[in-house]
Amino acid sequence: MLKKVECFMNPSALDELKDDLLAVGVEGMSVLDASGFGRQHGHMEHDDPAESVKFLKKLKLEIVVDEEMVDQVVAILRKLASDKTIGAGKIFVIPVEDAVRISTAESGKRAIY
């Protein structure tokens, strides 16, 4: 089964992370600019709680891999994306029912490898 690993992270370690993921066989990934807040609500800047939430700039990585690679990918993300601070990010693992390569109509694992 295919799995999608989504990671919200600070952008500082992206190049090293990309190199390590390629080295273990990840064939591709998407990187998107994202902003949001989590439990810490961004930076508290005002007394009014409605005005104290600030959207923080992050990157969102999307990586689809075979389920046998998930633990390895998550370990790399945890190691390199973590800056040991609150708000460093989150990792989500989501089942993927199918994938289709548009140019060749290959599906399943063949669509991503």
Backbone hydrogen bonds, N-H to C=O, Kabsch-Sander energy under -0.5 kcal/mol:
donor,donor_aa,acceptor,acceptor_aa,energy
2,L,96,V,-0.7
3,K,65,V,-3.0
4,K,94,I,-3.5
5,V,3,K,-0.5
5,V,63,I,-3.5
6,E,4,K,-0.6
6,E,92,F,-2.9
7,C,61,L,-2.2
8,F,90,K,-2.8
9,M,7,C,-0.6
9,M,59,L,-2.4
10,N,88,A,-0.7
13,A,10,N,-0.7
14,L,11,P,-1.5
17,L,13,A,-2.4
18,K,14,L,-2.7
19,D,15,D,-2.1
20,D,16,E,-2.3
21,L,17,L,-2.4
22,L,18,K,-2.4
23,A,19,D,-1.9
24,V,20,D,-1.0
25,G,22,L,-1.3
26,V,21,L,-2.3
30,S,62,E,-2.4
32,L,60,K,-2.5
34,A,58,K,-2.7
36,G,56,L,-1.8
41,H,38,G,-2.0
45,E,43,H,-0.8
51,E,48,D,-1.6
52,S,48,D,-0.8
52,S,49,P,-0.6
54,K,41,H,-1.4
56,L,36,G,-3.4
58,K,34,A,-3.2
59,L,9,M,-3.1
60,K,32,L,-2.9
61,L,7,C,-2.8
61,L,59,L,-0.5
62,E,30,S,-2.4
63,I,5,V,-2.2
65,V,3,K,-2.5
65,V,63,I,-0.5
67,E,1,M,-2.3
69,M,66,D,-2.3
70,V,66,D,-0.5
70,V,67,E,-0.8
73,V,69,M,-2.5
74,V,70,V,-3.0
75,A,71,D,-2.2
76,I,72,Q,-2.0
77,L,73,V,-2.5
78,R,74,V,-2.9
79,K,75,A,-2.2
80,L,76,I,-2.7
81,A,77,L,-2.6
82,S,78,R,-0.8
88,A,85,T,-1.4
90,K,8,F,-1.3
92,F,6,E,-3.1
94,I,4,K,-2.8
96,V,2,L,-2.3
97,E,95,P,-0.5
101,R,106,E,-2.9
102,I,100,V,-0.7
105,A,101,R,-2.5
108,G,99,A,-1.7
110,R,107,S,-1.0
111,A,108,G,-1.4
112,I,108,G,-0.5
112,I,109,K,-1.4
113,Y,109,K,-1.7
